Amino acid sequence: MGTIETLAQKLAVDTLKVQDASGEDRFYVEVGQVLGAASQSLEEAFLTEIRVRLAERKARDFLNKKVADLQAQLGAKGET
């Protein structure tokens, strides 16, 4: 992994921690704007890292809900 990717990854992780703690769901946009003023390459890598992580969260939430629903259905069938 190159320097830009490594820095973008670390920055994305830290940004999402602050975003989660603050409740500001678009905080990463502000960080991206700061990056864009200094380095478009790092901004692009950072935004990619953010998008991937946010997409994974959505997919993980969907998957967890699906598993919980299936377990509930199986539990209901076992009770009848």
N, C-alpha and C positions, 0 to 999 in steps of 0.2 A: 504494500500500500504506500502511495506517495505522500509527500508532506501535506499537500492540499487536502487529500482525502482524510488523512489522520486528523488534521486540525478541524476539518468540517465535522467529522464524526464526534470528536470530543466537545466541540462547541454546540452541536445539536443536542447531545445528551444533557449538557449543563443548561441549555436554554429551556428544554422541556421540563427539567426539574423546577426552574424558576417559574415557568408558565403554569405548571401544575400547582405549585405552592401559592401563587398569586391569584389564580383563577382567571387570568387574562388569556383567553384562548387564541389571541392573535399576536401575542408577544413576539413570536418568532419573526413576524413581518418586520417589526421594528429593528430587531437584530439584523435581519437581512438588509435593511436599508443602510444601516451603519456599515455593514460589510461592503455593500455595493459601492459606497463612496470611496472605499479604499482598495478593494480588489474584486472585480467581477468574477474572476475564476473561483475565488473562495466563496463568494456569495452563491454562485450556481451549485457548487458542491454542497454547501450548507443546506440550501433549500431542497436539494435532492435528498439529503439525509433526513431532513425534517419530514418531507412528504412520505418517505418510505416508513418512517417510524409511526407517523400518524395513521397511515393506511394499515400498518400491522396492528395497531391498537384497535381500529374499527373491526378488522377481520377477527381478531382475537375475541372481542366482545361478542360478535355475532356467533362465533364458534362456541364460546362458553354458554351463551343463551340457548343455543341449539342442543347442546349436551344436557343442560339442566332440564329443558323441555322433554327430551327423550327419556331422561331418568324419571321424571314425574309421570310420564305416560306409562312407563314400565312398572313403576310403583303402583299406579292406579289399577293396572291390569292384574297385578299380583294380589291385590286386595279383594278382587271380585271373585 
